[in-house]
Amino acid sequence: MTLDDFPPGTLPAEPVVPRVDRASPSVQKVTRAEELRLQLADEIVRGTLAPGAPLDETDIARRFSVSRTPVREALRQLVASGLVESRAHRGAVVAQPSVERLTSMFEAMAELEALCAGLAAERMSAAERHGLEAIHEELRVLSYAGNPDRFHEVNERFHNAIYAGSQNGYIAEITLATRVRVQPFRRAQFRNLGRLAKSQAEHDRVVVAIMRGDKQGATAAMRAHIELVRGEYEIYAVSV
């Protein structure tokens, strides 16, 4: 099945994985909170906000010209990701995971994503495979554009499609929840020189295996991909 097999306007919708890292108030509040979370996460990963640094809601709201509501939600998400700690009588402070903790998180991420990829190779429908190919092609184009933030956004859709393709909602939910905790570090590594093209090549091996229904190949390719992501983040961490 190819793109030409679908009449105009009838392309299959992308698989949806329920978001477990976002609250459910209005779309506007969630969107602004997500933007704040990403900005603060970047500053923490870069070292601009040092471990132990206080994160005062009023100061952050004033800095970004927003109300305290999206700030409070962004900090809640950062606490869930492990980048921020909420301490009694001290409020929120920056918390940097230890090397051992971060290594453990990436190991878990690699195994969960590998499991999803292997199941997706067996269970993805033709429409889901077509949707994955379309996202993969979008990433290929973006890999030449040199925009790591946009690449990261579409990259999340790529991995979501594989989680959904596992046809196991519980595993997909656990995998997504784990990715939320590792996300700031995964996002940072896209700034490495040449990383977008490398990531695209790694994705290609995953997609080819899934399209062939090769469970073992898809599992191995995804595990290798996440292990390389960890290595790229370590390179990034040394450079900042």
C-alpha positions as CSV (number, residue, x, y, z in Angstrom):
1,M,0.0,0.0,0.0
2,T,1.4,3.5,-1.0
3,L,0.2,7.1,-0.6
4,D,-1.3,6.8,-4.1
5,D,-3.8,4.2,-2.9
6,F,-5.6,6.7,-0.8
7,P,-8.0,9.2,-2.4
8,P,-7.3,12.9,-1.7
9,G,-8.4,13.9,1.8
10,T,-8.8,10.3,3.0
11,L,-5.4,9.6,4.6
12,P,-5.7,7.6,7.8
13,A,-5.6,9.5,11.0
14,E,-2.4,9.1,13.1
15,P,-2.8,6.6,16.0
16,V,-3.5,8.4,19.3
17,V,-1.7,7.5,22.6
18,P,-3.5,9.1,25.6
19,R,-1.4,11.8,27.1
20,V,-0.5,11.1,30.7
21,D,1.8,14.0,31.1
22,R,-0.7,16.8,30.8
23,A,-3.6,17.9,32.9
24,S,-7.0,18.4,31.3
25,P,-8.0,22.1,31.8
26,S,-8.5,24.3,28.8
27,V,-6.4,23.9,25.7
28,Q,-5.0,27.4,26.1
29,K,-3.7,26.8,29.6
30,V,-2.2,23.4,28.8
31,T,-0.5,24.8,25.8
32,R,1.1,27.7,27.7
33,A,2.1,25.4,30.5
34,E,3.7,23.1,28.0
35,E,5.7,25.9,26.5
36,L,6.8,27.0,30.0
37,R,7.8,23.5,30.9
38,L,9.9,23.1,27.8
39,Q,11.6,26.5,28.3
40,L,12.4,25.8,32.0
41,A,13.5,22.2,31.2
42,D,15.9,23.5,28.6
43,E,17.4,26.0,31.1
44,I,17.8,23.2,33.7
45,V,19.4,20.8,31.2
46,R,21.7,23.5,29.9
47,G,22.7,24.4,33.5
48,T,21.3,27.9,33.3
49,L,19.2,27.0,36.3
50,A,21.6,25.2,38.7
51,P,20.7,22.3,40.9
52,G,19.1,23.6,44.1
53,A,18.0,26.9,42.5
54,P,14.6,28.0,43.8
55,L,11.7,28.2,41.3
56,D,9.3,30.8,42.6
57,E,6.0,30.9,40.9
58,T,5.6,34.7,41.1
59,D,9.0,35.4,39.7
60,I,8.5,33.0,36.8
61,A,5.1,34.4,36.1
62,R,6.5,37.9,36.0
63,R,9.5,36.8,33.8
64,F,7.3,35.2,31.2
65,S,4.4,37.7,31.5
66,V,1.8,35.0,32.4
67,S,-0.5,34.2,35.3
68,R,0.6,31.8,38.0
69,T,-1.8,29.1,36.8
70,P,0.3,27.9,33.8
71,V,3.5,28.3,35.9
72,R,2.0,26.1,38.6
73,E,1.1,23.4,36.0
74,A,4.5,23.6,34.3
75,L,6.2,23.1,37.7
76,R,3.9,20.2,38.4
77,Q,5.0,18.5,35.2
78,L,8.6,19.2,35.9
79,V,8.3,17.6,39.3
80,A,6.7,14.5,37.6
81,S,9.7,14.4,35.2
82,G,12.2,14.5,38.0
83,L,13.8,17.8,37.0
84,V,12.3,19.7,39.8
85,E,11.7,18.8,43.5
86,S,8.9,20.1,45.6
87,R,10.1,20.5,49.2
88,A,8.2,21.4,52.3
89,H,8.7,25.1,53.3
90,R,11.1,25.6,50.3
91,G,8.7,25.3,47.4
92,A,10.0,24.0,44.1
93,V,13.8,23.8,43.5
94,V,15.8,22.4,40.6
95,A,16.9,18.8,41.0
96,Q,19.4,17.2,38.6
97,P,19.2,13.4,38.4
98,S,22.5,11.7,39.2
99,V,24.4,9.9,36.4
100,E,23.3,6.6,37.9
101,R,19.6,7.7,38.0
102,L,19.7,9.0,34.4
103,T,21.4,5.8,33.2
104,S,18.6,3.8,34.8
105,M,15.9,5.9,33.2
106,F,17.4,5.5,29.7
107,E,17.8,1.8,30.2
108,A,14.1,1.5,31.1
109,M,13.2,3.7,28.2
110,A,15.2,1.6,25.7
111,E,13.5,-1.7,26.8
112,L,10.0,-0.2,26.8
113,E,10.4,1.4,23.4
114,A,12.0,-1.8,22.0
115,L,9.0,-3.8,23.3
116,C,6.5,-1.4,21.6
117,A,8.5,-1.6,18.3
118,G,8.5,-5.4,18.3
119,L,4.8,-5.6,19.0
120,A,4.1,-2.9,16.4
121,A,5.9,-5.0,13.8
122,E,3.5,-7.8,14.5
123,R,0.3,-5.9,15.1
124,M,0.2,-2.6,13.2
125,S,-2.6,-2.3,10.7
126,A,-1.9,-1.3,7.1
127,A,-3.3,2.2,7.8
128,E,-1.1,2.6,10.9
129,R,2.0,1.5,8.9
130,H,1.1,4.0,6.2
131,G,0.7,6.7,8.9
132,L,4.1,5.8,10.4
133,E,5.7,6.1,6.9
134,A,4.2,9.5,6.4
135,I,5.6,10.8,9.7
136,H,9.0,9.2,8.9
137,E,9.0,11.1,5.6
138,E,8.1,14.4,7.3
139,L,11.1,13.8,9.6
140,R,13.3,13.1,6.6
141,V,12.5,16.5,5.2
142,L,13.0,18.2,8.6
143,S,16.4,16.5,9.1
144,Y,17.7,18.8,6.3
145,A,16.1,22.0,7.8
146,G,18.2,22.1,10.9
147,N,15.4,23.0,13.2
148,P,15.8,20.8,16.3
149,D,12.7,22.1,18.1
150,R,10.4,21.3,15.1
151,F,12.1,17.9,14.6
152,H,11.5,17.1,18.3
153,E,7.8,17.8,17.9
154,V,7.4,15.5,15.0
155,N,9.7,13.0,16.6
156,E,7.2,12.7,19.4
157,R,4.5,11.8,16.9
158,F,6.7,9.2,15.4
159,H,7.3,7.4,18.7
160,N,3.6,7.9,19.7
161,A,2.6,6.1,16.5
162,I,4.8,3.1,17.4
163,Y,3.4,3.0,21.0
164,A,-0.1,3.0,19.6
165,G,0.9,0.4,17.0
166,S,1.8,-2.0,19.8
167,Q,-2.0,-2.5,20.3
168,N,-1.4,-2.7,24.0
169,G,-2.7,0.4,25.7
170,Y,-1.2,-0.3,29.1
171,I,2.3,-0.8,27.7
172,A,1.9,2.4,25.6
173,E,0.8,4.3,28.7
174,I,3.8,3.1,30.7
175,T,6.2,3.9,27.9
176,L,4.8,7.4,27.4
177,A,5.0,8.1,31.1
178,T,8.7,7.0,31.1
179,R,9.4,9.2,28.1
180,V,8.0,12.2,29.9
181,R,10.7,11.8,32.6
182,V,13.5,11.5,30.0
183,Q,12.1,13.9,27.5
184,P,14.2,17.0,28.4
185,F,17.4,15.0,27.9
186,R,16.2,13.4,24.7
187,R,15.2,16.9,23.4
188,A,18.6,18.4,24.3
189,Q,20.6,15.9,22.2
190,F,19.0,17.1,19.0
191,R,21.2,20.2,19.2
192,N,24.3,18.1,18.6
193,L,25.9,18.8,15.2
194,G,24.6,16.3,12.6
195,R,22.2,14.6,15.2
196,L,19.0,15.1,13.1
197,A,20.4,13.2,10.2
198,K,21.7,10.4,12.5
199,S,18.4,10.1,14.2
200,Q,16.6,9.9,10.9
201,A,18.9,7.0,9.9
202,E,18.2,5.2,13.1
203,H,14.5,5.7,12.6
204,D,14.8,4.3,9.1
205,R,16.1,1.0,10.5
206,V,13.1,0.8,12.9
207,V,10.6,1.6,10.2
208,V,12.0,-0.9,7.7
209,A,11.8,-3.7,10.3
210,I,8.2,-2.8,11.2
211,M,7.1,-2.6,7.6
212,R,8.6,-6.1,7.1
213,G,6.9,-7.5,10.2
214,D,10.3,-8.3,11.6
215,K,9.7,-8.3,15.4
216,Q,13.2,-9.1,16.4
217,G,14.7,-6.6,14.0
218,A,12.3,-3.8,15.1
219,T,13.1,-4.6,18.8
220,A,16.8,-4.5,18.2
221,A,16.7,-1.4,16.0
222,M,14.7,0.6,18.6
223,R,16.8,-0.5,21.5
224,A,19.9,0.6,19.6
225,H,18.3,3.9,18.8
226,I,17.5,4.8,22.4
227,E,21.0,3.7,23.5
228,L,22.5,6.1,20.9
229,V,20.1,8.9,22.1
230,R,21.6,8.4,25.6
231,G,25.1,8.6,24.2
232,E,24.3,11.8,22.3
233,Y,22.9,13.4,25.4
234,E,26.1,12.6,27.2
235,I,28.0,14.3,24.4
236,Y,25.7,17.3,24.7
237,A,26.0,17.5,28.5
238,V,29.8,17.7,28.3
239,S,29.5,20.6,25.7
240,V,27.3,22.9,27.7
